[in-house]
Amino acid sequence: MGGPGGGDPLALKSLIKSPWILHFDTGSCNGCDIEIFATLTPLYDVERFGILNAGNPKHADVLVLTGPVTQKTRSRLLNLYEMMPEPKLVMAVGDCACSGAPFVNAYNTMGGVDTVIPVDIYVPGCACRPEAVIDGVVKALEKLGKLAAGEPAPPAHKREVSDIPLEVYDPEAAAAKAKAATAAAKSAATKGAKDAPKEEV
Amino acid sequence: MDYLWLVIATIITVIAPFAVAVLAGIDRRITARMQNRVGPPILQPIYDLMKLLSKTKMLINKGQIILATLYVTMSILALWMFIAGADLLIIFFVLSAAAAFYTLAAYAVLSPFSQIGATRELIQVIAYEPVVLMVFFGVYLVNGSFSSAATDDMLILWLPLMFAAMILVLLVKLQKSPYDVAEAHTEIVGGPEVEYSGKFLGLVKVGHWYEAALAFAVISLFFGSPNIYVAFAGKLLLVFLALFIVILVDNSTARLRYGQMARVVLTYGLALTVVNALVVWAVQEGVIPWP
């Protein structure tokens, strides 16, 4: 289920009044992170829209992501995304999170956030200004309003990863591979140990 | 106690969390103004609750949810008993049971944040319960009864130090700095609340509101008058005064460690109540001459 499609109208409507955010850095240079923290300061006072920084995926409604998704953060990002209860929104903040920007096809990144999970709102900028982040949140809430009223709204966007020529890091497969390698090394070692005395004899 | 009053008590118990939600909204607004910003609407806590209750269910294990439900039930029961005019000591034990269920629910999940939060919650209970018990004893000294039914006596004139001790208890109970050690949002991400999500987080929030309602009800006990309108206005004013002091302290202090919390509440808090009780006893026995 991508984006806020899973909720009933009441859930969507009440979400407009109190979107709690979770900020996760998927591999950013910290430029966008600083701008997001600036957005949360009393100067911009986002609490007047009911926005709170939840800091806990189980309490959050909006996942705010900065930076290109590195192979290491991919599994963490999926984990956080699955922990959030529906309905939920995903916001890609900054050029890197939107598209991967200068890191496209780099050996260690997946590209933008939308190569891993569906994204509802893209906020471009390097780094994006707090005004742009607030504008993104307002656009996200407009989308929720449309969905609650039963009007058509753009669906969450998920890019196909097949065209990116890199090996996707799978922790389970990697663990299985490592285990097989250790087992092979061990059996080779025991074989060697058995062989050694024979040679002496 | 007649049946009509029990029905009225039930109605008040149903309305109480909404009143506390409005108080929490006022709290957030005043906090915002103290930080030179606009702040959320007054009804924001109710919007938050509506959102939480309309989200999908996600749970770690059934035990946690059963214990959390028992916690909320016990909190509701404690408030209902208070309004119905039950014995303050029995209310005290029901409240302790609620705290115990909340702690057990926090221990029922494996998250280290929840476990640390549960331990802190226990230390918190150990810290404030003797103070609350002494306050109830003070009410007994003045009223001659442990009944929670409102009397015409102005308790705050007899028990001003106990009122001060109740402010300490309120700081702990409402999770306000410097004593927001159990939830400690920026340190252990919500402590006992960390593993609840969506509907169940909303359920726990309702439990907190009932506990807060009971704390405010104990505060309102300190004002009494033969005139029912004066009594009502005075009680409301006293609750607002206590809330304002709590908000002021919350915004001008940083969180202390849980050990410091226990030390202050168990020494200063308990000393205030004991001194006050001794003075009241001495006056009543004629040890200290009173005009």
Interface residues (C-beta under 8 A of the other chain):
Chain A: G6 G7 D8 L10 A11 S14 L15 K17 S18 P42 D45 E47 R48 F49 G50 G55 N56 K58 H59 D61 M83 M84 P85 E86 P87
Chain B: R28 A32 Q35 N36 R37 V38 G39 P40 P41 Q44 Y47 D48 M50 K51 S54 K55 T56 K57 M58 H185 T186 V189 G190 E193 V194 E195 Y196 S197 G198 L201
